[in-house]
Amino acid sequence: MQKTIVVIDDDRTIQATLSAVLPRHGYDVHVGQNASQGRKRIAEVKPDLVLLDLGLPDADGIEVLRELKADHPELPVIVLTANDSLANAIESIKQGAFHFLPKPYAVEELLSLCARALDQQALAREAAKLREEKEVLQARLRAAEEQLGPVAISRRMREVEQLVARVAPSEANVLLTGESGVGKEVFAASVHRQSARAAGPMVKLNCGAFPANMIESELFGYVKGAFTGAVSAFPGMLSEAHGGTLFLDEITELPVELQTRFLRVLQDREFRPLGSTKNQPANFRLIAACNRPPAQAVQEGRLRQDLYFRLKTFEIEVPPLRERREDLPKLIDTFLRRFAQQLGKPVPQLAPEVLELLRAYPWPGNVRELQNAIEHALVLCDGPILGPQFLPREIQHPDLAPAQASNVPLTLGGMEREALLDALRRSGGNKKRAAELLGIHRPTLYAKLKRFGISL
């Protein structure tokens, strides 16, 4: 698509030169001989780029630049001037100019600057579009979470829910641990809903979803002009969480050097956006989550020990689904009803063998994998009975299941526990068969299951 450039310059030689050269490189050029004409051209053609001379006959060029950036903050402006003083250059950049180019200049240099400015503008627009899409997805996610609270049928999950209810009304930091997909974000939302900050926002940031060079600006925000591409200010997650809750998922993926700065925020309860000279108050309640043992992350140097101690005012471990199978029927029913409603279908009845397969499967992806499996089955099922043929292939054939995640250290106890889980998986949950596979008596199997907190 052809890009449009408005040239605001009273030098007729430059007007003629740029009107001849720029179209040969694919640009649509419109000329304004003074500030008044320039403003009119911008209103008419809505350009992608402006080339602005500071020495205009009817206005101060810096003032025109200031007005342009106020009215069109995302419009890149390259300043051209015969007065190449350092003060003019600094003031131009300060007012938001993309670049300052003294006259006379090489046409090749100007063309290169135009291409760079337009590329940056395209990236900025794409970033804004992605931010809008992210907000839409987060809104959908929040709506989904409101429909699905924690399911607590098993004893262990009831204990977690009771602890959440006791911790939520306080202002204490909460660290949620457990494997990926166990529902840590659901419990974080539950803490927020039961807290005194429930009327405020709950802002979520997945520390593992951003490159290291972007996460600082996402967290702390920035002012306009803080760095190349910062064409407008962004408040950042700390500011958006004001009066509410900040949820940092995968906290061990936060760069270590940034952990030091964030620890200071927790201590001083204030922060400074990138490029700003003023501190802002940090008024939020922190909930963090990680899918690896935090003590291990400290030993590996992925999590600062002082930040860990600050986070773990209350540390709550959410158990994996394979250790709380009593919750399966309720979770299955919840997901069935939810996705049937979304798909506009009646809730089907589960064939008996389907429930057996779901009970026997080890669920290495935990509740998230169960949710995806139910959705998969409902999309394919077009009758009143949901049979095993609609389930994902690895659930129909458990031997194809990926290795389950485990936070258990490689100790003798951990190895024994894994052996028990493997035997139960291979036997489809049949305890007699599992005992035979392990070469032990059933009473011994029951004692070991109780010892390791494994329930079926």
N, C-alpha and C positions, 0 to 999 in steps of 0.2 A: 504494500500500500504506500502511495506517495506521501512523503512528509512535507508539511508546510512550514516555511520560515518567513517571519516578518523582520525586515531590516529597517531600523530606525536610525537614520544618519542623514545629515544635511549636505554631505560631500557628494556632489553629482558624479564625480569620477568613481567613487566607491560604489555608489548606487548602480552605475552602469556596469562596473566590473562584476559585482555580485549577481546582478540580474542576468548576466551572460554566463558566468561560471557555474553557479549553483544548479540551474536547471539541467546542465549537462551531466550532473551527478545525481539526477533523479529527484531534485527538490522543486517544490512549487513556491516561488518567491513573490512576496508582496512588499512594497517599499512605502515607508512613511518618512517624509522629509523633515518632520519635526515631531515633538512629543504629542501634539494634538492629533496629527495624522496617524501617528503610530498607534495611539490608543484606539482610534477608529478602525484601523486595519485589524487589530487584535480582536475587537468585538465582532467584526464581520467574518473573519476566516477561522478564528479559534486555532491559532498555530500550534505546532508541536515544539517550536524553538523560536527565540527572539535574539537578534543581534542588535545590541544597543550601544550607540555612541554616547559618551558622557557630555560632549560639548555641543549641546543642542541650542538653537537660537531662542526658543520660547520656554525653556524649563531647565532646571538643574538635573543632570543625568542621574545622580545618586538618588534624588527625590523620586524621579520616574521609576527607577529600579525598585525603590522601597514600595511604591504604590503597586507595581506589577506583582511583586512577590506577596503583597498583602491580599490582592484580589485573585491571584492565580498561583498559590504556593507550589504547585507541582510543575509549573511551566519553567523549563530551564532557560536561563538568560546568560549569554556570553557578552561581556562588556568589551567594547572596542573604543580606544581613545588615543589621541595624540599626546596626551599628558600622562606619561607613564610613571608618575610619582608613586613611591611606596605607599604613601598615605591613601591615594586613590585605590590602589590595588587591595589594601587591607579593608578599607571601607566597603568596597564592592563585594568582596567575599563575605564580609560580616553581614551585609544586607541580603545575602542569599544567591549571589551570582555563581554560576557554574564555573566560570573561569574569567580571568582578566587578560586581555590581549592588547599590548601596545602597538600603535601604528608607527611605521609601516610594518606589515606582517606578511609572511609568505602565505600564499593561497593554500598550499598543501597543509600548512599548520592549521589554518582555519577549518579546512575540510575535515581534518582529523579530529579537531575539537567538536565540530558539529556531530560527527558520527558517535563520538564518545558520549556527548550530552544526550543524544536521542536513545542510545543503548541504555543509559542509566535511567532515563525516563520510562522506558519500556519495562525495565526490571522493577522500578518503583510501582508501576501500575499492576504488574503481575503479583508483587508482594501484597498490595492492597486487596487484590482479588482473592488471593489465598487466605488473607486474614478474614475477609468476609465469609468465605466458604468454611473456614475454621469455626467462626462464630455460629454459623448455621448448624454445623455438626455438633458443636458443644451444646447448643440448645436442644437438639434432638437427644443427645446423650443424657442431659439433665432430665428431660421428660421421661426417658426410659428408666432412669434410676428412681424416679418418683413412683413408677409403677412397680418396681422390684426392690423391696427392702431386704435386709438380711433374712435368710431362712434358717431358723434355729430350732430344729427338732432334736438333734443329737445333744448329748450332755456337754460335749466340748464347745459346741456352738452356743448353747445357752449360757455357758460360763463367759464366753467372749461377749455376748450381747449384754449380760449383766454388768460386766466391767465397763463396757462402752457407756451404759446408762449412768454409771457412777462417775465416770471421768468427764462426760460431755458437759455438765453444767459449770465445770471449772474453766480456768484459762490456761491450764497446763498444756505443754506440748505433748503430742501423741506420736509415737513411732509404731506404725503397723508393719509387721513382718510376715513373710509367708511366700510360698511359691507363686509364680506367675499364674494369673487366672483364678485365684482362690476367692476374690471378692474384696480385696483391700479397699478399692475405691468406693464400693458400696458401703463399707463400714465407715470410711471417712465422711461420706455424705450423711450417714446416720449420726455421727458425732456432731456434725454441723447443725443438723436439724434439731437436735436435742439441747443445743447450747444457747447461751444468752445472745449469741450473734446470729441466730437463725434468720433474722430479718435482713441481715447484711448479705453481701455476695459470697459465694464460694468459688474462688479462683483456682484453677487447676493448671499445673505445669508439669509435663513429663520431661524430666531432665535428660532422658535418653533419646528424646525425639528431635533435639536440636544439635547442630554442630557446635563445637566448643566456642567458636568465634561469634556465635549468634546468641547464645543463651544468656550472656551478661546483659545485653540490651533488652532481651525479652523480660528478664527478671527485674532489672533496675529502671528500664525505660531510658529515654534520651530526649534532649532538646533539639530543635531544628538546627541543622548545621553542625551537629556534634561530630559527624564523620561523613565521608563521601556517600551519598545516597540518602542521608537523613534530611529529606526535603520538607518534612513536617515533624512535629513533636509526637512522641509515643509515650504514654504514661507508664507503661510497664506493669508487671503483675503485682509488685509490692504496692503500688499506688491503687490499682484496681481492687485489691483485697482490703482496702481501708474500711474498718468497721466490721469486717467479716472474717472469713477463714481462708488461709492460703494452704493448698494441698500440693506438696512437692512429691511426685511419684518418681521412683527409681533415683532416690537421693544420692546413692553411691555413684551415679553417673555424672553428678555435678563436678566440674573440674576442680581439682584440689585447691588451686590458687583462688578460685571463686568461693570455695567453702570458707576461706579465711575472711573474705569480705562479708559474706552472709552471716557468719558468726558474730561479727561486729554489729550487724543490724539487730540481731537478737539481743545483744547485750545493751546497746545504746538506744534501741527502739527508734532509730532514724536512719535515713539513707540519702544518697545523692545520685540523681540520674546522670547518665553519661553526658559530659559537656556542660553540666550545670555548675554553678558556684554556690548554690543554696541547698541545704539539707531539708528533707521533708520528713514529717513524722511517720513512723511505721506502726500502724495500729491494726494488727491482725493477729489471729490465733493460728498457730502453725500445726499442721498435721503432715507428717512425712511417711513415706512407705519405701520398702526395698524388698527385692525378691531373693536376696542372698543374705546369709547370716551376717548381721552388722559387725559382730566381733571379728569375724573372718575378714570382712572388708577393711576393718581398721588395721589388721595384721598385714594385709596386702597393700596398704597405703592408698586405698581407694576412698577411704572415709577418715577424716581427721578425728582423732580421739576426743578432742575437746568439743567438737561439734556433736559427736555421738553422745557424749554425756549430757549436752544441752538438749538433744532431741529426745532422749529416753526417759524423760520425766515419767511417762507411762509408756511402756513397751508392750504391745498387744500382738500376740502371734495368732494368725488366722490359719487353722489346720487345713491340709489338702483334702480334696473331696474323697479320696480313697480311704481316709481315716474317719469319715463321718457319713457313711453310706445310709444312715437312717434319714438323712436329709434328702436323699435322691427322689423319693416319690413326690414330695412337696415341690421340689425344684422342677421336676419333669412336668407336673401338672401346671405350675406357674408359667413355664415356657410354652407349653402347649396352648394354653388359653391366650397368652400374649401374642404369639405369632399367628394363631388362627384368626384373631381379631384383625391383625395387620394385613393378612392376606385375604380377608373377607370370606373365610371358610368356616364351616361348622367344626367344632372340636371333635376330632376322631377318637375312637376307642382304640387303646393299645392292645395289640395281640399279645397273649401271655408270654410268648417267646421273646418279644421285644423287651419287656420289663426284665426278663432274665438276662438278656444280653447287656442291658444298661447297668444292671446290678453287678455283673461279673467283670465288666470292663474296668481297667485300672485308672482311667482318666488322668493321663499325664498332663493334659492341659487344664484340668480342674473344671470349675464351674463355667468358665468361658468356653471350653471345649464342649461341655454338655449343651450349653445354649446354642452353639453353632450346629451341633448334631441334630437337635430338635428342629431348628429352623430348616436345615437341609432336608430332613424327613418330611416336614409339612409341605414344603415346596413341591416335592415329588408326589406326595400322597393325594389322590383325587377321589377317594372313596371314604366310607364311614369307618373302615378298619385300617389302622396304621400297622403294616406288617414289617418284618425284619428286612425285606428287600429295599425299603426306603431309607434305611440307616446308612451312614457312611461305611465304606468298605472295611475300614480297620476295626469297626465295632462289630460288624458281621463276622469278621475273622480276627479275633483278639491277638493271634500270633503276629499280625501285621502291625500292631500298635507300636508307636515310637517309644523309646525308652523313657520312663517317667522321670520327671525332675526329682531331685532329692537334695535336701539341705543337711542330710545326716553326714557327719564326718566319717571317713573311712576307718572306723574303729571296729573291734570285734563285735561290739554290740550293734553297731550300724550295719555290719555285714550280715549279722544274724537276722536283724529286722528286715533287710532287703530280701533275704532268702525266704522268710515267711511270706512276704508280700508276693514274691515271684511264684511260690507254690500255690497260693490262693488264686493268683491270676491264671495259672496254668490249669487249675482244677475248676475254674469257673465259679469260685466261691464255695465249693463243696469241701467242708472241713475234714471229713473222713478221708477223701481223696488227697487233700493237701498233706495230712499227717502221713499217709502212705508214701507220698512223694519225698517227704523229708525223712522218712524212716523213724518216726517217733509215734508214740501213742497219742490218742485224741486228748486225754486229760493233760498231757504235757503240752500239746498244741494250744489248748485253751489257756493254760497258765502263761505261756509265752505271749499269746495275743493280748492278754490282760496286762502283762508286764510292759509291753511296748505301746499300749493304748490303741491297738488296732481293733476296730469294731466292724462287723458285717451286718 
